[in-house]
Amino acid sequence: MPEQTSDYRVAVFGAGGVGKSSIVMRFVKGTFNENYVPTIEDTYRQVISCNQKNVCTLEITDTTGSHQFPAMQRLSISKGNAFVLVYSVTRYRSFFKITLNLPENIPEKK
């Protein structure tokens, strides 16, 4: 029986269409949807076993791939405990975009 729980906020960032939502849905629900539906922002909760005595609740924020919402991006960074940066291996531009726009903001938080 778990003795202790911890809560962590995880934000998932990347360009539109690189698979952020697919990764999150596979982790949270074990499903995969081949249809692309742009995300504004979705949040999911997942309870996992951290070790034999503790459980962790992950609050996973699937962020938008658009730069139309920079305030939402800053909020996700300020609240986050962990960050997942996603890019497509077949779209160099998606890697360039993630390395250009995010890494300098994340260390400011931590």
Contacts in CASP RR format, 6 or more apart in sequence:
PFRMAT RR
TARGET T0000
AUTHOR 0000-0000-0000
METHOD contacts of the structure
MODEL  1
MPEQTSDYRVAVFGAGGVGKSSIVMRFVKGTFNENYVPTIEDTYRQVISC
NQKNVCTLEITDTTGSHQFPAMQRLSISKGNAFVLVYSVTRYRSFFKITL
NLPENIPEKK
2 49 0 8 1.000
2 53 0 8 1.000
2 54 0 8 1.000
2 55 0 8 1.000
3 53 0 8 1.000
3 54 0 8 1.000
4 53 0 8 1.000
4 54 0 8 1.000
4 55 0 8 1.000
5 54 0 8 1.000
5 55 0 8 1.000
5 56 0 8 1.000
5 57 0 8 1.000
6 50 0 8 1.000
6 54 0 8 1.000
6 55 0 8 1.000
6 56 0 8 1.000
6 57 0 8 1.000
7 56 0 8 1.000
7 57 0 8 1.000
7 59 0 8 1.000
8 56 0 8 1.000
8 57 0 8 1.000
8 58 0 8 1.000
8 59 0 8 1.000
8 81 0 8 1.000
8 82 0 8 1.000
9 58 0 8 1.000
9 59 0 8 1.000
9 61 0 8 1.000
9 79 0 8 1.000
9 80 0 8 1.000
9 81 0 8 1.000
9 82 0 8 1.000
10 58 0 8 1.000
10 59 0 8 1.000
10 60 0 8 1.000
10 61 0 8 1.000
10 80 0 8 1.000
10 81 0 8 1.000
10 82 0 8 1.000
10 83 0 8 1.000
10 84 0 8 1.000
11 60 0 8 1.000
11 61 0 8 1.000
11 63 0 8 1.000
11 76 0 8 1.000
11 77 0 8 1.000
11 79 0 8 1.000
11 80 0 8 1.000
11 82 0 8 1.000
11 83 0 8 1.000
11 84 0 8 1.000
12 20 0 8 1.000
12 23 0 8 1.000
12 24 0 8 1.000
12 60 0 8 1.000
12 61 0 8 1.000
12 62 0 8 1.000
12 63 0 8 1.000
12 83 0 8 1.000
12 84 0 8 1.000
12 86 0 8 1.000
13 20 0 8 1.000
13 63 0 8 1.000
13 65 0 8 1.000
13 73 0 8 1.000
13 76 0 8 1.000
13 83 0 8 1.000
13 84 0 8 1.000
13 85 0 8 1.000
13 86 0 8 1.000
13 98 0 8 1.000
13 102 0 8 1.000
14 20 0 8 1.000
14 63 0 8 1.000
14 65 0 8 1.000
14 85 0 8 1.000
14 86 0 8 1.000
14 87 0 8 1.000
14 94 0 8 1.000
14 97 0 8 1.000
14 98 0 8 1.000
14 102 0 8 1.000
15 65 0 8 1.000
15 87 0 8 1.000
15 88 0 8 1.000
15 91 0 8 1.000
15 93 0 8 1.000
15 94 0 8 1.000
15 97 0 8 1.000
15 98 0 8 1.000
16 38 0 8 1.000
16 64 0 8 1.000
16 65 0 8 1.000
16 66 0 8 1.000
16 94 0 8 1.000
17 36 0 8 1.000
17 38 0 8 1.000
17 65 0 8 1.000
17 88 0 8 1.000
17 94 0 8 1.000
18 86 0 8 1.000
18 87 0 8 1.000
18 88 0 8 1.000
18 91 0 8 1.000
18 94 0 8 1.000
19 86 0 8 1.000
19 88 0 8 1.000
20 39 0 8 1.000
20 62 0 8 1.000
20 63 0 8 1.000
20 65 0 8 1.000
20 86 0 8 1.000
21 33 0 8 1.000
21 37 0 8 1.000
21 39 0 8 1.000
21 42 0 8 1.000
21 62 0 8 1.000
22 32 0 8 1.000
22 33 0 8 1.000
23 84 0 8 1.000
23 86 0 8 1.000
24 42 0 8 1.000
24 44 0 8 1.000
24 60 0 8 1.000
24 62 0 8 1.000
25 31 0 8 1.000
25 32 0 8 1.000
25 33 0 8 1.000
26 32 0 8 1.000
27 46 0 8 1.000
27 60 0 8 1.000
28 44 0 8 1.000
28 46 0 8 1.000
28 60 0 8 1.000
38 64 0 8 1.000
38 65 0 8 1.000
38 66 0 8 1.000
39 62 0 8 1.000
39 63 0 8 1.000
39 64 0 8 1.000
39 65 0 8 1.000
40 64 0 8 1.000
40 69 0 8 1.000
41 61 0 8 1.000
41 62 0 8 1.000
41 63 0 8 1.000
41 64 0 8 1.000
41 69 0 8 1.000
41 72 0 8 1.000
41 76 0 8 1.000
42 61 0 8 1.000
42 62 0 8 1.000
43 59 0 8 1.000
43 60 0 8 1.000
43 61 0 8 1.000
43 62 0 8 1.000
44 59 0 8 1.000
44 60 0 8 1.000
44 62 0 8 1.000
45 57 0 8 1.000
45 58 0 8 1.000
45 59 0 8 1.000
45 60 0 8 1.000
46 57 0 8 1.000
46 58 0 8 1.000
46 60 0 8 1.000
47 55 0 8 1.000
47 56 0 8 1.000
47 57 0 8 1.000
47 58 0 8 1.000
48 55 0 8 1.000
48 56 0 8 1.000
48 58 0 8 1.000
49 55 0 8 1.000
49 56 0 8 1.000
50 56 0 8 1.000
61 76 0 8 1.000
63 72 0 8 1.000
63 73 0 8 1.000
63 76 0 8 1.000
64 72 0 8 1.000
64 73 0 8 1.000
67 73 0 8 1.000
67 101 0 8 1.000
73 102 0 8 1.000
73 105 0 8 1.000
74 105 0 8 1.000
77 83 0 8 1.000
77 102 0 8 1.000
77 105 0 8 1.000
77 106 0 8 1.000
77 108 0 8 1.000
77 109 0 8 1.000
78 109 0 8 1.000
80 109 0 8 1.000
83 102 0 8 1.000
83 106 0 8 1.000
85 98 0 8 1.000
85 102 0 8 1.000
85 103 0 8 1.000
86 98 0 8 1.000
87 94 0 8 1.000
87 95 0 8 1.000
87 97 0 8 1.000
87 98 0 8 1.000
88 94 0 8 1.000
88 95 0 8 1.000
END
